[in-house]
Amino acid sequence: MCLSVVLVIAGVAGLTVAIPTIGQELQASQSELQWIIDSYAIVLAALLLPAGALGDKFGRKKLMMIGWAILVVSSLATSLSNDIWTIVALRGVSGVGAALIFPGTLSTITNVIPAEKKTQAIAAWTVSASIGGTIGSVGAGALIEAFWFGSIFVGTAIVAAAIAAMTLVFVPETSDPSESNLDPVGSLASLVGIGAITLGIIEGPLKGWTDPLVLGGLAVGIVGIVGFVVWELHTDKPLLDVRLFKLAGFSTGSVSIFLQFIAAFGFFFTASQFLAFVFDYSPLLIGLGLLPLGVTIPLASGLAPKLIGTFGRGPVGGAGLAILGAGAAMFSFVGVDSSYWLFAIAVLVFGFGFGLAAPPATEAIVEALPANKQGVASAMNDVTRELGGALGIAVVGSFLTVGYRNSVESSDALPAALVEPISDSAGAGLAIAGETAASGDQQLAGSIVDTVRLGIADGFAQAMLVAAGVAVVGAIYVAIRTPKAISSTTDATADETTLATPLD
């Protein structure tokens, strides 16, 4: 189950390493690059709750096996494509497969592992989710370096097939039909809401925030989310009973994870472009450049349980988000003339904060609900991660786009005719620089490269300051609102009694 989580998370983070290569080879715009990542993340986030309900009803192992089949086939098909929108569509199909896999991982662990070992098991699951991005980044970089960008999808298919075989042999079937709430209306409303809002956020920086497509996307998204909440409040069998957010542990844990992944996946998407276009790193070096995360995330996650026992979940979770925010802010000081070591220090701080914030948030969600609602806890834990990741790529990535475009458009080193095509994306800018150099104008080619590097550095700094602000606001909220851990049977019974009213 932990290997499954690693692969699903790596499916987003690993592809970010390929984004600079894809952008240059396929001449993709910044918004197209964001859609390649977010088509997977949006579908995964939107389908996690209905997929969890299907697993509860028909068996989690069965759903996972179907998901593995979809993921293997769609990944192999993606590896054969060189068309941007075909890749986007196939990544969406991969997201369907991942959605069928992901909810069953934590649900299986919480149903199978004995109570006395459940805390350690949840910690292992949390670490797996946290380090999946690092493993995916290094693996993807090595594959692109040795083969071509499509090889990361072949690698995904091979690893997916191996984990599927392990699932078939080692994982017991679990289900809870009585708790399964199949809700087609709620599922559709959530998919429309998430997808439309993401559309508006991604396209806004390029088309303008008053563009009809952007305004329409944001409006439809808001209507979809409001409609989802209204429907869930009135249907007898809600996909997600939104009244659960009255429980302090459930709400603060969910908010914390959501904000952690906004910052984390926004970082992966923007940092890979910074390392490629500013530091001129190859795909493998990009993956290795992010490797310090693999050191501090598990270190902090291992320290978290002891710190929680001493200081409580709220202080530890709030401190984790604050440290994450400090690390994000440190990236704003990394510029075109900086060394990698300044970047690495920021990565270490960022990763430590992420690793410290994750365990108390997951525990708060799981402990807020009684044993017969652990499927809901698992699904919400998954949804907040993936929804945060999808919106992080959209929101933080859009600030990179805005910063890059503003920097290019304000440059005095470019002819007016080149400003617009170069501002479309860094990949397009470097392609124009290559054509200019081939025509013999080396000075102008150098100016274009310098402009692209400065633009990406400016955009990255702006994006990371936004991520830092998100984390700091979350730190304050989590520190104040997180309840103390349930420490006795009496407290647990009281918590179930509190929960009964909103559910009934």
Sequence and secondary structure as in RCSB ss.txt:
>XXXX:A:sequence
MCLSVVLVIAGVAGLTVAIPTIGQELQASQSELQWIIDSYAIVLAALLLPAGALGDKFGRKKLMMIGWAILVVSS
LATSLSNDIWTIVALRGVSGVGAALIFPGTLSTITNVIPAEKKTQAIAAWTVSASIGGTIGSVGAGALIEAFWFG
SIFVGTAIVAAAIAAMTLVFVPETSDPSESNLDPVGSLASLVGIGAITLGIIEGPLKGWTDPLVLGGLAVGIVGI
VGFVVWELHTDKPLLDVRLFKLAGFSTGSVSIFLQFIAAFGFFFTASQFLAFVFDYSPLLIGLGLLPLGVTIPLA
SGLAPKLIGTFGRGPVGGAGLAILGAGAAMFSFVGVDSSYWLFAIAVLVFGFGFGLAAPPATEAIVEALPANKQG
VASAMNDVTRELGGALGIAVVGSFLTVGYRNSVESSDALPAALVEPISDSAGAGLAIAGETAASGDQQLAGSIVD
TVRLGIADGFAQAMLVAAGVAVVGAIYVAIRTPKAISSTTDATADETTLATPLD
>XXXX:A:secstr
 HHHHHHHHHHHHHHHHHHHHHHHHTT  HHHHHHHHHHHHHHHHHHHHHHHHHHHHH HHHHHHHHHHHHHHHH
HHHHT   HHHHHHHHHHHHHHHHHHHHHHHHHHHHHS GGGHHHHHHHHHHHHHHHHHHHHHHHHHHHHHS TT
HHHHHHHHHHHHHHHHHHHH      GGG    HHHHHHHHHHHHHHHHHHHHHHHH TTSHHHHHHHHHHHHHH
HHHHHHHHH SS SS GGGGGSHHHHHHHHHHHHHHHHHHHHHHHHHHHHHHTS   HHHHHHHTTTHHHHHHHH
HHHHHHHHHHH HHHHHHHHHHHHHHHHHHGGG  TT  HHHHHHHHHHHHHHHHHHHHHHHHHHHHHS GGGHH
HHHHHHHHHHHHHHHHHHHHHHHHHHHHHHHHHHT SSS HHHHHHHHH HHHHHHHHHHHHHTT HHHHHHHHH
HHHHHHHHHHHHHHHHHHHHHHHHHHHHHHH      SHHHHHHHHHHHHHHH 
